[in-house]
Amino acid sequence: MNEWEMLRRTAERLREHYPSGTRVRLIQMGSDPRPVPPGTEGTVVGVDDAATIHVRWDNGSGLGLIWGEDSFEKIPEQTETEENIMTM
C-alpha cells in the first residue's frame, strides 16, 4: 500500500471516529509555534484528505489537530438525563 492510500484510509477512520460536532479536549499540541493551550476544548468541524482534524476551539482558535503529533481526547457526550441533572 502506498503512502497516499494509507493517508486516505487514515482520514476515513478519523471521519468515522470524529464526525463534525464531536467535542474534543487538547492535551498537548506538537510543534506549532503558537499552539492552543492544553485543556482547551473545541468542536470538530471536519477531517480533510490529509487527515487533519479541523476544530473550532472555544478560545476562538482554528488550528487543526495533526493525528500522531498532537495529543487530544474525545469528550464523551452527555446523556439527556445527565444534562437535566446538571441544570437543576
Backbone as XML, in Angstrom:
<?xml version="1.0"?>
<chain id="A" units="angstrom">
  <residue number="1" name="MET">
    <atom name="N" x="0.849" y="-1.173" z="0.000"/>
    <atom name="CA" x="0.000" y="0.000" z="0.000"/>
    <atom name="C" x="0.896" y="1.238" z="0.000"/>
  </residue>
  <residue number="2" name="ASN">
    <atom name="N" x="0.566" y="2.188" z="-0.870"/>
    <atom name="CA" x="1.392" y="3.394" z="-0.954"/>
    <atom name="C" x="0.979" y="4.425" z="0.101"/>
  </residue>
  <residue number="3" name="GLU">
    <atom name="N" x="1.788" y="5.464" z="0.204"/>
    <atom name="CA" x="1.590" y="6.497" z="1.228"/>
    <atom name="C" x="0.231" y="7.184" z="1.106"/>
  </residue>
  <residue number="4" name="TRP">
    <atom name="N" x="-0.202" y="7.453" z="-0.124"/>
    <atom name="CA" x="-1.478" y="8.156" z="-0.328"/>
    <atom name="C" x="-2.662" y="7.295" z="0.080"/>
  </residue>
  <residue number="5" name="GLU">
    <atom name="N" x="-2.567" y="6.012" z="-0.185"/>
    <atom name="CA" x="-3.638" y="5.091" z="0.204"/>
    <atom name="C" x="-3.720" y="4.998" z="1.727"/>
  </residue>
  <residue number="6" name="MET">
    <atom name="N" x="-2.573" y="4.951" z="2.391"/>
    <atom name="CA" x="-2.565" y="4.912" z="3.854"/>
    <atom name="C" x="-3.181" y="6.184" z="4.428"/>
  </residue>
  <residue number="7" name="LEU">
    <atom name="N" x="-2.838" y="7.329" z="3.854"/>
    <atom name="CA" x="-3.382" y="8.605" z="4.310"/>
    <atom name="C" x="-4.891" y="8.659" z="4.099"/>
  </residue>
  <residue number="8" name="ARG">
    <atom name="N" x="-5.356" y="8.172" z="2.945"/>
    <atom name="CA" x="-6.787" y="8.158" z="2.648"/>
    <atom name="C" x="-7.544" y="7.294" z="3.660"/>
  </residue>
  <residue number="9" name="ARG">
    <atom name="N" x="-6.988" y="6.129" z="3.963"/>
    <atom name="CA" x="-7.638" y="5.235" z="4.931"/>
    <atom name="C" x="-7.642" y="5.838" z="6.333"/>
  </residue>
  <residue number="10" name="THR">
    <atom name="N" x="-6.553" y="6.497" z="6.694"/>
    <atom name="CA" x="-6.494" y="7.161" z="7.997"/>
    <atom name="C" x="-7.558" y="8.253" z="8.079"/>
  </residue>
  <residue number="11" name="ALA">
    <atom name="N" x="-7.690" y="9.068" z="7.039"/>
    <atom name="CA" x="-8.689" y="10.135" z="7.009"/>
    <atom name="C" x="-10.096" y="9.552" z="7.130"/>
  </residue>
  <residue number="12" name="GLU">
    <atom name="N" x="-10.365" y="8.441" z="6.467"/>
    <atom name="CA" x="-11.686" y="7.803" z="6.561"/>
    <atom name="C" x="-11.980" y="7.359" z="7.982"/>
  </residue>
  <residue number="13" name="ARG">
    <atom name="N" x="-11.010" y="6.715" z="8.624"/>
    <atom name="CA" x="-11.202" y="6.261" z="10.016"/>
    <atom name="C" x="-11.429" y="7.447" z="10.949"/>
  </residue>
  <residue number="14" name="LEU">
    <atom name="N" x="-10.659" y="8.519" z="10.749"/>
    <atom name="CA" x="-10.822" y="9.693" z="11.602"/>
    <atom name="C" x="-12.200" y="10.322" z="11.403"/>
  </residue>
  <residue number="15" name="ARG">
    <atom name="N" x="-12.698" y="10.363" z="10.171"/>
    <atom name="CA" x="-14.033" y="10.916" z="9.914"/>
    <atom name="C" x="-15.108" y="10.111" z="10.632"/>
  </residue>
  <residue number="16" name="GLU">
    <atom name="N" x="-14.915" y="8.798" z="10.688"/>
    <atom name="CA" x="-15.880" y="7.944" z="11.386"/>
    <atom name="C" x="-15.820" y="8.174" z="12.898"/>
  </residue>
  <residue number="17" name="HIS">
    <atom name="N" x="-14.612" y="8.306" z="13.429"/>
    <atom name="CA" x="-14.429" y="8.431" z="14.882"/>
    <atom name="C" x="-14.647" y="9.861" z="15.395"/>
  </residue>
  <residue number="18" name="TYR">
    <atom name="N" x="-14.382" y="10.847" z="14.552"/>
    <atom name="CA" x="-14.519" y="12.256" z="14.935"/>
    <atom name="C" x="-15.401" y="12.995" z="13.924"/>
  </residue>
  <residue number="19" name="PRO">
    <atom name="N" x="-16.690" y="12.635" z="13.852"/>
    <atom name="CA" x="-17.569" y="13.340" z="12.903"/>
    <atom name="C" x="-17.756" y="14.801" z="13.320"/>
  </residue>
  <residue number="20" name="SER">
    <atom name="N" x="-18.199" y="15.622" z="12.394"/>
    <atom name="CA" x="-18.480" y="17.032" z="12.708"/>
    <atom name="C" x="-19.406" y="17.093" z="13.907"/>
  </residue>
  <residue number="21" name="GLY">
    <atom name="N" x="-19.092" y="18.018" z="14.822"/>
    <atom name="CA" x="-19.891" y="18.183" z="16.029"/>
    <atom name="C" x="-19.313" y="17.481" z="17.243"/>
  </residue>
  <residue number="22" name="THR">
    <atom name="N" x="-18.332" y="16.589" z="17.043"/>
    <atom name="CA" x="-17.694" y="15.890" z="18.158"/>
    <atom name="C" x="-16.907" y="16.887" z="18.995"/>
  </residue>
  <residue number="23" name="ARG">
    <atom name="N" x="-17.025" y="16.772" z="20.303"/>
    <atom name="CA" x="-16.269" y="17.634" z="21.204"/>
    <atom name="C" x="-14.954" y="16.953" z="21.563"/>
  </residue>
  <residue number="24" name="VAL">
    <atom name="N" x="-13.866" y="17.739" z="21.566"/>
    <atom name="CA" x="-12.536" y="17.230" z="21.906"/>
    <atom name="C" x="-11.872" y="18.171" z="22.908"/>
  </residue>
  <residue number="25" name="ARG">
    <atom name="N" x="-10.900" y="17.617" z="23.630"/>
    <atom name="CA" x="-10.101" y="18.404" z="24.591"/>
    <atom name="C" x="-8.635" y="18.193" z="24.252"/>
  </residue>
  <residue number="26" name="LEU">
    <atom name="N" x="-7.901" y="19.279" z="24.118"/>
    <atom name="CA" x="-6.486" y="19.200" z="23.803"/>
    <atom name="C" x="-5.682" y="18.827" z="25.044"/>
  </residue>
  <residue number="27" name="ILE">
    <atom name="N" x="-4.777" y="17.876" z="24.890"/>
    <atom name="CA" x="-3.851" y="17.521" z="25.963"/>
    <atom name="C" x="-2.540" y="18.262" z="25.723"/>
  </residue>
  <residue number="28" name="GLN">
    <atom name="N" x="-2.024" y="18.170" z="24.488"/>
    <atom name="CA" x="-0.803" y="18.893" z="24.136"/>
    <atom name="C" x="-0.705" y="18.987" z="22.619"/>
  </residue>
  <residue number="29" name="MET">
    <atom name="N" x="-0.315" y="20.155" z="22.147"/>
    <atom name="CA" x="-0.139" y="20.354" z="20.716"/>
    <atom name="C" x="1.344" y="20.216" z="20.406"/>
  </residue>
  <residue number="30" name="GLY">
    <atom name="N" x="1.645" y="19.560" z="19.306"/>
    <atom name="CA" x="3.026" y="19.288" z="18.894"/>
    <atom name="C" x="3.876" y="20.520" z="18.699"/>
  </residue>
  <residue number="31" name="SER">
    <atom name="N" x="4.433" y="20.672" z="17.531"/>
    <atom name="CA" x="5.459" y="21.678" z="17.296"/>
    <atom name="C" x="4.947" y="23.010" z="16.746"/>
  </residue>
  <residue number="32" name="ASP">
    <atom name="N" x="3.676" y="23.310" z="16.875"/>
    <atom name="CA" x="3.173" y="24.591" z="16.376"/>
    <atom name="C" x="3.780" y="25.731" z="17.186"/>
  </residue>
  <residue number="33" name="PRO">
    <atom name="N" x="4.245" y="26.805" z="16.527"/>
    <atom name="CA" x="4.870" y="27.913" z="17.257"/>
    <atom name="C" x="3.883" y="28.689" z="18.136"/>
  </residue>
  <residue number="34" name="ARG">
    <atom name="N" x="2.604" y="28.633" z="17.828"/>
    <atom name="CA" x="1.581" y="29.307" z="18.641"/>
    <atom name="C" x="0.464" y="28.307" z="18.926"/>
  </residue>
  <residue number="35" name="PRO">
    <atom name="N" x="0.751" y="27.302" z="19.772"/>
    <atom name="CA" x="-0.211" y="26.221" z="19.994"/>
    <atom name="C" x="-1.439" y="26.661" z="20.791"/>
  </residue>
  <residue number="36" name="VAL">
    <atom name="N" x="-2.476" y="25.867" z="20.666"/>
    <atom name="CA" x="-3.659" y="26.025" z="21.505"/>
    <atom name="C" x="-3.252" y="25.556" z="22.904"/>
  </residue>
  <residue number="37" name="PRO">
    <atom name="N" x="-3.651" y="26.273" z="23.959"/>
    <atom name="CA" x="-3.256" y="25.868" z="25.317"/>
    <atom name="C" x="-3.845" y="24.500" z="25.712"/>
  </residue>
  <residue number="38" name="PRO">
    <atom name="N" x="-3.067" y="23.686" z="26.424"/>
    <atom name="CA" x="-3.581" y="22.399" z="26.908"/>
    <atom name="C" x="-4.855" y="22.615" z="27.727"/>
  </residue>
  <residue number="39" name="GLY">
    <atom name="N" x="-5.778" y="21.683" z="27.598"/>
    <atom name="CA" x="-7.046" y="21.749" z="28.334"/>
    <atom name="C" x="-8.145" y="22.464" z="27.574"/>
  </residue>
  <residue number="40" name="THR">
    <atom name="N" x="-7.796" y="23.148" z="26.483"/>
    <atom name="CA" x="-8.797" y="23.854" z="25.692"/>
    <atom name="C" x="-9.721" y="22.838" z="25.024"/>
  </residue>
  <residue number="41" name="GLU">
    <atom name="N" x="-11.006" y="23.146" z="25.014"/>
    <atom name="CA" x="-11.983" y="22.277" z="24.381"/>
    <atom name="C" x="-12.482" y="22.914" z="23.100"/>
  </residue>
  <residue number="42" name="GLY">
    <atom name="N" x="-12.961" y="22.077" z="22.193"/>
    <atom name="CA" x="-13.460" y="22.589" z="20.933"/>
    <atom name="C" x="-14.366" y="21.585" z="20.240"/>
  </residue>
  <residue number="43" name="THR">
    <atom name="N" x="-14.900" y="21.998" z="19.096"/>
    <atom name="CA" x="-15.829" y="21.192" z="18.323"/>
    <atom name="C" x="-15.224" y="20.879" z="16.960"/>
  </residue>
  <residue number="44" name="VAL">
    <atom name="N" x="-15.235" y="19.605" z="16.594"/>
    <atom name="CA" x="-14.713" y="19.179" z="15.296"/>
    <atom name="C" x="-15.597" y="19.750" z="14.193"/>
  </residue>
  <residue number="45" name="VAL">
    <atom name="N" x="-14.941" y="20.357" z="13.204"/>
    <atom name="CA" x="-15.629" y="20.909" z="12.043"/>
    <atom name="C" x="-15.587" y="19.892" z="10.907"/>
  </residue>
  <residue number="46" name="GLY">
    <atom name="N" x="-14.488" y="19.145" z="10.813"/>
    <atom name="CA" x="-14.340" y="18.142" z="9.774"/>
    <atom name="C" x="-12.929" y="17.597" z="9.729"/>
  </residue>
  <residue number="47" name="VAL">
    <atom name="N" x="-12.734" y="16.591" z="8.893"/>
    <atom name="CA" x="-11.421" y="15.976" z="8.687"/>
    <atom name="C" x="-11.113" y="16.077" z="7.197"/>
  </residue>
  <residue number="48" name="ASP">
    <atom name="N" x="-9.950" y="16.630" z="6.859"/>
    <atom name="CA" x="-9.611" y="16.776" z="5.438"/>
    <atom name="C" x="-8.900" y="15.529" z="4.913"/>
  </residue>
  <residue number="49" name="ASP">
    <atom name="N" x="-8.572" y="15.538" z="3.635"/>
    <atom name="CA" x="-7.951" y="14.381" z="2.990"/>
    <atom name="C" x="-6.528" y="14.116" z="3.467"/>
  </residue>
  <residue number="50" name="ALA">
    <atom name="N" x="-5.914" y="15.089" z="4.127"/>
    <atom name="CA" x="-4.575" y="14.907" z="4.691"/>
    <atom name="C" x="-4.652" y="14.405" z="6.136"/>
  </residue>
  <residue number="51" name="ALA">
    <atom name="N" x="-5.864" y="14.042" z="6.588"/>
    <atom name="CA" x="-6.120" y="13.515" z="7.937"/>
    <atom name="C" x="-5.906" y="14.554" z="9.034"/>
  </residue>
  <residue number="52" name="THR">
    <atom name="N" x="-6.049" y="15.822" z="8.706"/>
    <atom name="CA" x="-6.028" y="16.883" z="9.718"/>
    <atom name="C" x="-7.450" y="17.033" z="10.252"/>
  </residue>
  <residue number="53" name="ILE">
    <atom name="N" x="-7.579" y="17.025" z="11.571"/>
    <atom name="CA" x="-8.885" y="17.198" z="12.207"/>
    <atom name="C" x="-9.049" y="18.690" z="12.471"/>
  </residue>
  <residue number="54" name="HIS">
    <atom name="N" x="-9.976" y="19.310" z="11.765"/>
    <atom name="CA" x="-10.200" y="20.747" z="11.914"/>
    <atom name="C" x="-11.165" y="20.988" z="13.068"/>
  </residue>
  <residue number="55" name="VAL">
    <atom name="N" x="-10.764" y="21.901" z="13.967"/>
    <atom name="CA" x="-11.506" y="22.145" z="15.202"/>
    <atom name="C" x="-11.790" y="23.630" z="15.352"/>
  </residue>
  <residue number="56" name="ARG">
    <atom name="N" x="-12.981" y="23.953" z="15.792"/>
    <atom name="CA" x="-13.320" y="25.322" z="16.199"/>
    <atom name="C" x="-13.163" y="25.325" z="17.720"/>
  </residue>
  <residue number="57" name="TRP">
    <atom name="N" x="-12.028" y="25.855" z="18.170"/>
    <atom name="CA" x="-11.714" y="25.851" z="19.603"/>
    <atom name="C" x="-12.553" y="26.894" z="20.329"/>
  </residue>
  <residue number="58" name="ASP">
    <atom name="N" x="-12.896" y="26.602" z="21.579"/>
    <atom name="CA" x="-13.714" y="27.511" z="22.386"/>
    <atom name="C" x="-13.022" y="28.850" z="22.629"/>
  </residue>
  <residue number="59" name="ASN">
    <atom name="N" x="-11.689" y="28.901" z="22.491"/>
    <atom name="CA" x="-10.960" y="30.162" z="22.686"/>
    <atom name="C" x="-10.862" y="30.981" z="21.399"/>
  </residue>
  <residue number="60" name="GLY">
    <atom name="N" x="-11.520" y="30.506" z="20.316"/>
    <atom name="CA" x="-11.534" y="31.245" z="19.057"/>
    <atom name="C" x="-10.506" y="30.790" z="18.039"/>
  </residue>
  <residue number="61" name="SER">
    <atom name="N" x="-9.565" y="29.947" z="18.433"/>
    <atom name="CA" x="-8.550" y="29.464" z="17.506"/>
    <atom name="C" x="-9.158" y="28.483" z="16.506"/>
  </residue>
  <residue number="62" name="GLY">
    <atom name="N" x="-8.516" y="28.360" z="15.373"/>
    <atom name="CA" x="-8.969" y="27.431" z="14.350"/>
    <atom name="C" x="-7.895" y="26.431" z="13.949"/>
  </residue>
  <residue number="63" name="LEU">
    <atom name="N" x="-6.855" y="26.267" z="14.785"/>
    <atom name="CA" x="-5.780" y="25.335" z="14.440"/>
    <atom name="C" x="-6.295" y="23.901" z="14.392"/>
  </residue>
  <residue number="64" name="GLY">
    <atom name="N" x="-5.843" y="23.162" z="13.390"/>
    <atom name="CA" x="-6.231" y="21.764" z="13.257"/>
    <atom name="C" x="-5.341" y="20.853" z="14.084"/>
  </residue>
  <residue number="65" name="LEU">
    <atom name="N" x="-5.869" y="19.669" z="14.366"/>
    <atom name="CA" x="-5.120" y="18.642" z="15.075"/>
    <atom name="C" x="-4.459" y="17.717" z="14.070"/>
  </residue>
  <residue number="66" name="ILE">
    <atom name="N" x="-3.191" y="17.414" z="14.309"/>
    <atom name="CA" x="-2.435" y="16.520" z="13.450"/>
    <atom name="C" x="-2.387" y="15.155" z="14.122"/>
  </residue>
  <residue number="67" name="TRP">
    <atom name="N" x="-3.022" y="14.173" z="13.472"/>
    <atom name="CA" x="-3.064" y="12.817" z="14.005"/>
    <atom name="C" x="-1.641" y="12.279" z="14.148"/>
  </residue>
  <residue number="68" name="GLY">
    <atom name="N" x="-1.315" y="11.764" z="15.337"/>
    <atom name="CA" x="0.012" y="11.216" z="15.578"/>
    <atom name="C" x="1.017" y="12.218" z="16.107"/>
  </residue>
  <residue number="69" name="GLU">
    <atom name="N" x="0.686" y="13.501" z="16.051"/>
    <atom name="CA" x="1.598" y="14.532" z="16.559"/>
    <atom name="C" x="0.993" y="15.242" z="17.771"/>
  </residue>
  <residue number="70" name="ASP">
    <atom name="N" x="-0.274" y="15.581" z="17.686"/>
    <atom name="CA" x="-0.958" y="16.272" z="18.782"/>
    <atom name="C" x="-1.669" y="15.252" z="19.669"/>
  </residue>
  <residue number="71" name="SER">
    <atom name="N" x="-1.735" y="15.568" z="20.962"/>
    <atom name="CA" x="-2.433" y="14.702" z="21.915"/>
    <atom name="C" x="-3.758" y="15.352" z="22.278"/>
  </residue>
  <residue number="72" name="PHE">
    <atom name="N" x="-4.825" y="14.576" z="22.172"/>
    <atom name="CA" x="-6.155" y="15.096" z="22.476"/>
    <atom name="C" x="-7.062" y="13.931" z="22.822"/>
  </residue>
  <residue number="73" name="GLU">
    <atom name="N" x="-8.228" y="14.258" z="23.369"/>
    <atom name="CA" x="-9.183" y="13.216" z="23.713"/>
    <atom name="C" x="-10.582" y="13.641" z="23.302"/>
  </residue>
  <residue number="74" name="LYS">
    <atom name="N" x="-11.381" y="12.659" z="23.027"/>
    <atom name="CA" x="-12.775" y="12.883" z="22.692"/>
    <atom name="C" x="-13.524" y="13.068" z="24.008"/>
  </residue>
  <residue number="75" name="ILE">
    <atom name="N" x="-14.369" y="14.083" z="24.074"/>
    <atom name="CA" x="-15.158" y="14.325" z="25.272"/>
    <atom name="C" x="-16.447" y="13.520" z="25.137"/>
  </residue>
  <residue number="76" name="PRO">
    <atom name="N" x="-16.715" y="12.636" z="26.086"/>
    <atom name="CA" x="-17.939" y="11.825" z="25.990"/>
    <atom name="C" x="-19.183" y="12.710" z="25.952"/>
  </residue>
  <residue number="77" name="GLU">
    <atom name="N" x="-20.144" y="12.293" z="25.128"/>
    <atom name="CA" x="-21.397" y="13.032" z="25.053"/>
    <atom name="C" x="-22.186" y="12.821" z="26.329"/>
  </residue>
  <residue number="78" name="GLN">
    <atom name="N" x="-22.835" y="13.874" z="26.793"/>
    <atom name="CA" x="-23.699" y="13.759" z="27.957"/>
    <atom name="C" x="-25.051" y="13.238" z="27.504"/>
  </residue>
  <residue number="79" name="THR">
    <atom name="N" x="-25.617" y="12.373" z="28.310"/>
    <atom name="CA" x="-26.957" y="11.906" z="28.003"/>
    <atom name="C" x="-27.953" y="12.977" z="28.422"/>
  </residue>
  <residue number="80" name="GLU">
    <atom name="N" x="-29.163" y="12.864" z="27.952"/>
    <atom name="CA" x="-30.186" y="13.851" z="28.308"/>
    <atom name="C" x="-30.402" y="13.884" z="29.817"/>
  </residue>
  <residue number="81" name="THR">
    <atom name="N" x="-30.344" y="12.724" z="30.481"/>
    <atom name="CA" x="-30.514" y="12.667" z="31.935"/>
    <atom name="C" x="-29.402" y="13.434" z="32.631"/>
  </residue>
  <residue number="82" name="GLU">
    <atom name="N" x="-28.147" y="13.257" z="32.190"/>
    <atom name="CA" x="-27.027" y="13.976" z="32.796"/>
    <atom name="C" x="-27.175" y="15.471" z="32.611"/>
  </residue>
  <residue number="83" name="GLU">
    <atom name="N" x="-27.644" y="15.899" z="31.434"/>
    <atom name="CA" x="-27.831" y="17.320" z="31.180"/>
    <atom name="C" x="-28.904" y="17.899" z="32.093"/>
  </residue>
  <residue number="84" name="ASN">
    <atom name="N" x="-29.994" y="17.157" z="32.318"/>
    <atom name="CA" x="-31.074" y="17.619" z="33.197"/>
    <atom name="C" x="-30.583" y="17.752" z="34.623"/>
  </residue>
  <residue number="85" name="ILE">
    <atom name="N" x="-29.780" y="16.817" z="35.088"/>
    <atom name="CA" x="-29.249" y="16.872" z="36.449"/>
    <atom name="C" x="-28.358" y="18.089" z="36.618"/>
  </residue>
  <residue number="86" name="MET">
    <atom name="N" x="-27.521" y="18.376" z="35.604"/>
    <atom name="CA" x="-26.576" y="19.482" z="35.686"/>
    <atom name="C" x="-27.292" y="20.834" z="35.678"/>
  </residue>
  <residue number="87" name="THR">
    <atom name="N" x="-28.482" y="20.921" z="35.074"/>
    <atom name="CA" x="-29.182" y="22.208" z="35.026"/>
    <atom name="C" x="-30.101" y="22.424" z="36.221"/>
  </residue>
  <residue number="88" name="MET">
    <atom name="N" x="-30.256" y="21.414" z="37.060"/>
    <atom name="CA" x="-31.127" y="21.569" z="38.245"/>
    <atom name="C" x="-30.443" y="22.340" z="39.329"/>
  </residue>
</chain>
